[in-house]
Structures are given as C-alpha cells and as structure tokens.
Amino acid sequence: MNLTIRETDRNEFFETENLTREAFWNLYKPGCDEHLALHQLRESTSYIPKLDLVALLDGRIVGHVITTKAKVVESVAPEDGDASLEVLCVGPICADPSLQGKGVGSQLMRQTIARAAGMGFKGIILYGDPAYYSRFGFENAQKYSISTHDNQNFDPFMALELYPGSLAGITGRFFEDPGFVTADAHLEEFEKLFPVKEKGEPRIILPV
Ligand SMILES: CC(C)(COP(=O)(O)OP(=O)(O)OC[C@H]1O[C@@H](n2cnc3c(N)ncnc32)[C@H](O)[C@@H]1OP(=O)(O)O)[C@@H](O)C(=O)NCCC(=O)NCCS
C-alpha cells in the first residue's frame, strides 16, 4: 500500500483521536479510553511532535501512532538519589478498522523506529502483543533487566534497543507518562465531543 507517513498537524488532532476511538472501541473493554490518553499525551511535557505520526492513503488519514518520552529509573543508595535513563513509549497506535492487516500499522511502527533512532533516543518500551511487536525487533524487557513500575515482568512488556547496547547502561523500573491514566469523569466529558457509539462486550479479554 502506498502510504504517506508524516507528522500530525494540529488541525488533525481531533480526527486522529476519533480514529483511535474507532479502532479501540469495545476492544479491551466496553467503549475505550485510548483516544483520551492520546489527547492527554499531546498536552504533556513528554510530547514529541516529530513522533506524532499519521498515515495517509490518497490524502485520507488511515492510521496514527504517538510516541512519548518515558524513563527507566534505577534505585540506588538513597543518598545518591535515583539514576534514570530517558527512553520512549509507543502508543496508542491504530489503523482504520476497514484497512487493518494491510500494513498500515507496520509502516507506522517502522517509521517511528527510524525517526526515534535518528533523533538519538536509546530505546523504546511498550505493552503489546509479542506476536505483533517481535517482528520489529521488540523483546521481553526482562532481557534488559527492565521491569514495570510495580516491578513485574510479563511477555507483553517489551523493549527495543535503538542501537547496539543502548539499553545496557541501566536496569530498573519503567515509568510511562501519567497521561496514559484516564479518569472516568474526564472520559465521560470527553466522550461528548464524539459521535454516539454503543458500548458492548470487549472483543479481547485481558488476563486480570
Ligand atoms: C494493531 C494495529 C495497529 C496493527 O496495524 P495493522 O495495519 O492492522 O497491522 P499490519 O497490517 O501492519 O500487520 C498485520 C499483521 O499483524 C497482525 N496483527 C494485527 N493486529 C494485531 C494485534 N493486536 N495483535 C497481534 N497481531 C496483530 C496480523 O495478524 C498480521 O499478521 P501477519 O502479518 O502475520 O498476517 C491495528 O490492527 C489496530 O489498530 N488494531 C486495533 C487497536 C490496537 O489493538 N492497537 C494496538 C494496541 S497494542
């Protein structure tokens, strides 16, 4: 598919939030909150305009991905303070539901990785399906002794070095931007900006 991938323009923010809502609706829970997370990430200090990307097919937006700054924090002796390493976190990512499985997501991921490496970032960490993200080189973050903020490791918690040895310098816990956390009351207000959609049973049930 001949896609154009470029930075998202400010006047495309709402359209990409709506596309994200369409892609995630009733996927992991009744309705979704990923469009609000995207909105909040765009207002955060972790926001990187060059890594807020749209995919266009014949001028129409058919995919979107955002990547924000995050960190791996290593607890050392309290008197020394905490050492931390800046990394990136990908997501939410989406492809137009009518065009999924045709390479939109892959092109967005490959472009994100190339841009992030070109900007000198060290690594990308994300939560996602290993069957999908392993094709881009992501591996279980445990390989780099990086755990979640509450010190856990599981297969969908994945990391990618952006150059050889780039994640070797630090071990510790991963903290993504607080913008990923959405409040129910805020979501209810935000939803009023979008077309009405029926909530239903989630198509993917996440393990508790
Ligand atoms: C996930 C998503 C961005 C992938 O984009 P896409 O354009 O559909 O995917 P591509 O065409 O690039 O890749 C297709 C391949 O990925 C696989 N794939 C797609 N979505 C997947 C998912 N959520 N988990 C695992 N594999 C997935 C397909 O089975 C296909 O595999 P194959 O090449 O072995 O046949 C898109 O499907 C989407 O928007 N999904 C809904 C929102 C979502 O789940 N986002 C990611 C949350 S981590």
The ligand as an SDF file (V2000), in Angstrom:
LIG
                    3D

 48 50  0  0  0  0  0  0  0  0999 V2000
   -2.6470   -3.2480   15.9310 C   0  0  0  0  0  0  0  0  0  0  0  0
   -2.7730   -2.4350   14.6340 C   0  0  0  0  0  0  0  0  0  0  0  0
   -2.2390   -1.0260   14.8430 C   0  0  0  0  0  0  0  0  0  0  0  0
   -1.8960   -3.1560   13.5890 C   0  0  0  0  0  0  0  0  0  0  0  0
   -1.9910   -2.4250   12.3770 O   0  0  0  0  0  0  0  0  0  0  0  0
   -2.3900   -3.1910   11.0230 P   0  0  0  0  0  0  0  0  0  0  0  0
   -2.2390   -2.2390    9.9270 O   0  0  0  0  0  0  0  0  0  0  0  0
   -3.7390   -3.8200   11.2020 O   0  0  0  0  0  0  0  0  0  0  0  0
   -1.3010   -4.3600   11.0060 O   0  0  0  0  0  0  0  0  0  0  0  0
   -0.3060   -4.7190    9.8000 P   0  0  0  0  0  0  0  0  0  0  0  0
   -1.0890   -4.8720    8.5440 O   0  0  0  0  0  0  0  0  0  0  0  0
    0.8270   -3.8150    9.8110 O   0  0  0  0  0  0  0  0  0  0  0  0
    0.1980   -6.1350   10.2920 O   0  0  0  0  0  0  0  0  0  0  0  0
   -0.6360   -7.2300   10.1150 C   0  0  0  0  0  0  0  0  0  0  0  0
   -0.1460   -8.3680   10.9540 C   0  0  0  0  0  0  0  0  0  0  0  0
   -0.2330   -8.0250   12.3150 O   0  0  0  0  0  0  0  0  0  0  0  0
   -1.0680   -8.9160   12.9970 C   0  0  0  0  0  0  0  0  0  0  0  0
   -1.7840   -8.1200   13.9780 N   0  0  0  0  0  0  0  0  0  0  0  0
   -2.5340   -7.0290   13.7800 C   0  0  0  0  0  0  0  0  0  0  0  0
   -3.0090   -6.5880   14.9580 N   0  0  0  0  0  0  0  0  0  0  0  0
   -2.5280   -7.4110   15.9010 C   0  0  0  0  0  0  0  0  0  0  0  0
   -2.6650   -7.4760   17.3190 C   0  0  0  0  0  0  0  0  0  0  0  0
   -3.3930   -6.5910   18.0220 N   0  0  0  0  0  0  0  0  0  0  0  0
   -2.0240   -8.4630   17.9600 N   0  0  0  0  0  0  0  0  0  0  0  0
   -1.3030   -9.3630   17.2790 C   0  0  0  0  0  0  0  0  0  0  0  0
   -1.1260   -9.3510   15.9520 N   0  0  0  0  0  0  0  0  0  0  0  0
   -1.7560   -8.3880   15.2800 C   0  0  0  0  0  0  0  0  0  0  0  0
   -1.9560   -9.5110   11.9380 C   0  0  0  0  0  0  0  0  0  0  0  0
   -2.4230  -10.7760   12.3270 O   0  0  0  0  0  0  0  0  0  0  0  0
   -0.9670   -9.6160   10.7770 C   0  0  0  0  0  0  0  0  0  0  0  0
   -0.1130  -10.7130   10.9800 O   0  0  0  0  0  0  0  0  0  0  0  0
    0.5930  -11.4500    9.7490 P   0  0  0  0  0  0  0  0  0  0  0  0
    1.4410  -10.4250    9.0320 O   0  0  0  0  0  0  0  0  0  0  0  0
    1.4390  -12.4930   10.4150 O   0  0  0  0  0  0  0  0  0  0  0  0
   -0.5190  -11.9660    8.9190 O   0  0  0  0  0  0  0  0  0  0  0  0
   -4.2440   -2.3930   14.1090 C   0  0  0  0  0  0  0  0  0  0  0  0
   -4.6790   -3.6790   13.8200 O   0  0  0  0  0  0  0  0  0  0  0  0
   -5.2210   -1.7480   15.0880 C   0  0  0  0  0  0  0  0  0  0  0  0
   -5.4860   -0.5580   15.0030 O   0  0  0  0  0  0  0  0  0  0  0  0
   -5.7900   -2.5480   15.9990 N   0  0  0  0  0  0  0  0  0  0  0  0
   -6.7500   -2.0110   16.9730 C   0  0  0  0  0  0  0  0  0  0  0  0
   -6.0580   -1.1690   18.0210 C   0  0  0  0  0  0  0  0  0  0  0  0
   -4.9040   -1.9290   18.6860 C   0  0  0  0  0  0  0  0  0  0  0  0
   -5.0340   -3.0740   19.1070 O   0  0  0  0  0  0  0  0  0  0  0  0
   -3.7410   -1.2480   18.8160 N   0  0  0  0  0  0  0  0  0  0  0  0
   -2.5440   -1.8310   19.3930 C   0  0  0  0  0  0  0  0  0  0  0  0
   -2.6140   -1.9870   20.8470 C   0  0  0  0  0  0  0  0  0  0  0  0
   -1.1000   -2.6710   21.4870 S   0  0  0  0  0  0  0  0  0  0  0  0
  1  2  1  0
  2  3  1  0
  2  4  1  0
  2 36  1  0
  4  5  1  0
  5  6  1  0
  6  7  2  0
  6  8  1  0
  6  9  1  0
  9 10  1  0
 10 11  2  0
 10 12  1  0
 10 13  1  0
 13 14  1  0
 14 15  1  0
 15 16  1  0
 15 30  1  0
 16 17  1  0
 17 18  1  0
 17 28  1  0
 18 19  1  0
 18 27  1  0
 19 20  2  0
 20 21  1  0
 21 22  1  0
 21 27  2  0
 22 23  1  0
 22 24  2  0
 24 25  1  0
 25 26  2  0
 26 27  1  0
 28 29  1  0
 28 30  1  0
 30 31  1  0
 31 32  1  0
 32 33  2  0
 32 34  1  0
 32 35  1  0
 36 37  1  0
 36 38  1  0
 38 39  2  0
 38 40  1  0
 40 41  1  0
 41 42  1  0
 42 43  1  0
 43 44  2  0
 43 45  1  0
 45 46  1  0
 46 47  1  0
 47 48  1  0
M  END
$$$$
